Amino acid sequence: MPDKPRYRFETRVIHSAQRPERWEGSTQVPIHQTASHLHPTAEGLSDTFAGKSTDHIYLRLSNPTNRVLEEKICDLEGGKGAVVMASGMAAVANACMALLRSGDEFVAGTSLFMSTYLLFTQVFRKYGITARLVEPTDTGAIEEAINHKTRFVYLETIGNPRMDIPDLVAAGAVAHAHGVPLLVDNTLATPYLCRPLELGADVVIHSTTKYLGGHGAAVGGVVVD
């Protein structure tokens, strides 16, 4: 379980990840409009490519503006790290594919966002990956669906569109008893109402397009662990 934060949630929503000392004293987050970043030495660049440094190289990999959003959402969810992506479905697909290979299976709730349902039942099937769909509020059904091919359990905090709510604590306990992680889409609840990592989840996913963005003006996604 993540450590108890120093400041209240409302304070962290506003001030978390704010680093004016990194932005020439700017009180607002600068928008960095560059595709690549300079490195003073070849050794430093090599370390970044090797994963020994978190410095920026290329926009597709990371960006100072994006990192502020990653750090803020990670803090609000109580995670260790986060990666923002171009859409919620990019976040869902990347989180899942990082754990899956052809021939694998996973367990997911039947109450899923439409695009997630299509990804799980149609796209993944083309690659020999099987989604075993069960009633998300039935922890017993979740456990029965797990077998030696299962790589993770996937649930939504609040099912879209059925609005059903699974027992994340129980589901996490079942998943961990079988040696697999629990992935949770927390889009509808947001960390203001629910923080799945505190309840036993291992990975949290959001479509930031919805309530985190709040205005329907920008598409995005994030994965937090």
C-alpha positions as MATLAB code, in Angstrom:
seq = 'MPDKPRYRFETRVIHSAQRPERWEGSTQVPIHQTASHLHPTAEGLSDTFAGKSTDHIYLRLSNPTNRVLEEKICDLEGGKGAVVMASGMAAVANACMALLRSGDEFVAGTSLFMSTYLLFTQVFRKYGITARLVEPTDTGAIEEAINHKTRFVYLETIGNPRMDIPDLVAAGAVAHAHGVPLLVDNTLATPYLCRPLELGADVVIHSTTKYLGGHGAAVGGVVVD';
ca = [
       0.000    0.000    0.000;
       1.374    3.487   -0.891;
       2.592    5.694    1.945;
       0.193    8.294    3.318;
       0.794   11.585    1.437;
       2.069   14.653    3.238;
      -0.564   17.039    1.869;
      -4.325   16.779    1.426;
      -5.702   15.631   -1.912;
      -7.071   19.054   -2.858;
      -3.660   20.653   -2.317;
      -1.918   18.007   -4.397;
      -4.365   18.442   -7.275;
      -3.176   22.039   -7.580;
       0.466   21.930   -6.537;
       1.780   18.401   -7.076;
       4.605   18.204   -9.653;
       4.915   21.999   -9.804;
       8.627   22.772  -10.158;
       9.167   26.492  -10.911;
      12.903   26.060  -10.273;
      13.035   23.803  -13.329;
      11.116   26.274  -15.479;
      13.189   29.459  -15.110;
      10.834   30.576  -12.333;
       7.644   30.209  -14.366;
       4.591   29.703  -12.153;
       2.737   27.837  -14.923;
       3.803   24.663  -16.702;
       5.648   25.558  -19.928;
       4.618   23.843  -23.159;
       7.782   22.341  -24.617;
       7.434   22.354  -28.399;
      10.402   20.268  -29.461;
      10.782   16.784  -30.900;
      14.266   16.141  -29.508;
      16.550   17.223  -26.662;
      20.258   18.055  -26.554;
      22.712   16.259  -24.265;
      26.016   17.882  -23.244;
      27.980   14.629  -23.469;
      27.836   11.420  -25.471;
      28.134    9.493  -22.212;
      25.034   11.156  -20.799;
      23.085   10.399  -23.960;
      24.241    6.791  -23.823;
      23.096    6.492  -20.196;
      19.659    7.808  -21.119;
      19.318    5.334  -23.996;
      20.364    2.561  -21.618;
      17.695    3.534  -19.089;
      20.203    4.696  -16.485;
      18.892    8.264  -16.653;
      15.410    9.781  -16.874;
      16.596   12.672  -19.056;
      14.618   13.387  -22.207;
      15.699   12.278  -25.675;
      12.762   12.301  -28.038;
       9.146   13.445  -27.807;
       7.722    9.990  -28.517;
       9.479    8.688  -25.391;
       9.099   11.570  -22.947;
       8.621   15.304  -22.733;
       9.041   17.815  -19.864;
       5.437   18.988  -20.174;
       4.092   15.437  -20.242;
       6.237   14.525  -17.260;
       4.465   17.091  -15.075;
       1.142   15.409  -15.862;
       2.662   11.982  -15.222;
       4.059   13.027  -11.854;
       0.796   14.693  -10.811;
      -1.445   11.728  -11.670;
       1.073    9.311  -10.172;
       1.020   11.287   -6.925;
      -2.778   11.458   -6.828;
      -3.037    7.696   -7.384;
      -0.275    6.929   -4.878;
       1.872    5.175   -7.480;
       5.571    4.819   -8.143;
       5.583    5.885  -11.782;
       3.296    6.837  -14.652;
       3.353    7.143  -18.434;
       0.918    9.325  -20.379;
      -0.212    8.295  -23.840;
      -2.192    9.653  -26.767;
      -5.518    8.116  -25.708;
      -7.197    5.982  -23.092;
      -7.248    3.031  -25.470;
      -3.510    3.416  -26.051;
      -3.088    3.152  -22.283;
      -5.303    0.045  -22.085;
      -3.575   -1.647  -25.021;
      -0.037   -0.891  -23.848;
      -0.675   -1.938  -20.254;
      -2.121   -5.247  -21.409;
       0.336   -6.009  -24.212;
       3.266   -5.460  -21.852;
       2.087   -8.593  -20.033;
       0.737  -10.723  -22.892;
       2.151  -13.053  -25.536;
       0.423  -15.246  -28.096;
      -1.225  -18.170  -26.335;
      -1.801  -16.265  -23.093;
      -5.117  -15.620  -21.400;
      -6.481  -13.030  -18.997;
      -9.643  -12.565  -16.967;
     -11.776   -9.436  -17.377;
     -15.163   -8.216  -16.259;
     -18.073   -8.355  -18.695;
     -18.869   -4.727  -17.903;
     -16.326   -2.950  -20.098;
     -16.024    0.264  -22.076;
     -17.068   -0.611  -25.649;
     -13.655   -0.033  -27.238;
     -11.970   -2.068  -24.501;
     -14.451   -4.886  -25.128;
     -13.656   -4.857  -28.858;
      -9.916   -4.813  -28.159;
     -10.196   -7.787  -25.824;
     -12.617   -9.899  -27.862;
     -11.627   -9.100  -31.447;
      -8.166   -7.556  -31.760;
      -6.402   -9.702  -29.162;
      -8.046  -12.820  -30.586;
      -6.175  -12.260  -33.867;
      -2.922  -12.670  -31.945;
      -3.930  -15.855  -30.174;
      -4.800  -14.138  -26.884;
      -7.952  -15.180  -25.040;
     -10.023  -12.923  -22.787;
     -12.135  -14.855  -20.287;
     -15.031  -12.546  -19.437;
     -16.855  -12.975  -16.128;
     -19.282  -11.042  -13.948;
     -16.992   -8.420  -12.337;
     -18.894   -8.357   -9.042;
     -18.594  -12.151   -8.631;
     -15.176  -12.742   -7.062;
     -15.767  -16.489   -7.149;
     -16.270  -16.371  -10.914;
     -13.045  -14.416  -11.271;
     -11.135  -17.084   -9.377;
     -12.725  -19.929  -11.332;
     -11.669  -18.330  -14.625;
      -7.983  -18.133  -13.651;
      -5.754  -20.929  -14.950;
      -2.080  -21.561  -15.688;
      -2.286  -19.415  -18.837;
      -3.743  -16.378  -17.048;
      -1.451  -13.338  -17.006;
      -3.631  -10.790  -15.195;
      -7.116   -9.819  -14.011;
      -8.639   -6.661  -15.518;
     -11.536   -4.706  -13.977;
     -13.121   -1.266  -14.145;
     -13.632    0.577  -10.851;
     -17.088    1.566  -12.058;
     -18.242   -0.471  -15.031;
     -19.009    1.487  -18.189;
     -21.913    1.570  -18.980;
     -23.520   -0.724  -16.358;
     -22.169    1.227  -13.384;
     -21.505   -1.974  -11.429;
     -18.753   -1.892   -8.819;
     -16.443   -4.865   -8.206;
     -14.820   -5.668   -4.881;
     -11.261   -4.632   -5.712;
      -9.850   -5.812   -2.389;
     -11.250   -9.310   -2.886;
     -10.327   -9.398   -6.578;
      -6.775   -8.317   -5.803;
      -6.440  -10.987   -3.140;
      -7.632  -13.654   -5.579;
      -5.306  -12.462   -8.344;
      -2.294  -12.338   -6.043;
      -3.084  -15.777   -4.611;
      -2.652  -17.089   -8.154;
       0.486  -15.037   -8.796;
      -0.993  -12.575  -11.294;
      -1.470   -8.780  -11.101;
      -4.728   -6.848  -10.950;
      -5.157   -4.102  -13.561;
      -7.882   -1.523  -12.919;
      -9.384    1.089  -15.226;
     -10.153    3.954  -12.845;
     -11.491    6.367  -15.460;
     -14.983    6.908  -14.058;
     -14.028    7.054  -10.387;
     -10.811    9.112  -10.680;
      -8.346    9.148   -7.764;
     -10.605   11.650   -5.995;
     -13.156    8.899   -5.304;
     -11.055    5.735   -5.447;
      -7.361    4.873   -5.463;
      -7.142    1.223   -6.577;
      -3.465    0.877   -5.636;
      -4.505    1.355   -2.008;
      -7.008   -1.488   -2.406;
      -4.616   -4.044   -3.845;
      -4.424   -3.212   -7.546;
      -1.015   -3.346   -9.225;
      -1.632   -1.132  -12.261;
      -4.127    1.702  -12.768;
      -5.289    2.962  -16.155;
      -7.156    6.137  -17.089;
      -8.660    7.746  -20.107;
      -7.767   11.327  -19.211;
     -10.274   12.440  -21.858;
     -13.113   11.928  -19.400;
     -13.182   13.246  -15.833;
      -9.466   13.938  -15.357;
      -9.534   16.345  -18.300;
     -12.967   17.538  -17.306;
     -13.893   19.495  -20.427;
     -13.879   17.015  -23.321;
     -11.285   19.176  -25.060;
      -8.256   16.855  -25.133;
      -7.777   13.122  -25.691;
      -5.267   11.226  -23.546;
      -4.497    8.227  -21.393;
      -2.180    7.231  -18.566;
      -0.847    4.065  -16.953;
       0.226    4.164  -13.283;
       1.975    1.486  -11.240;
];
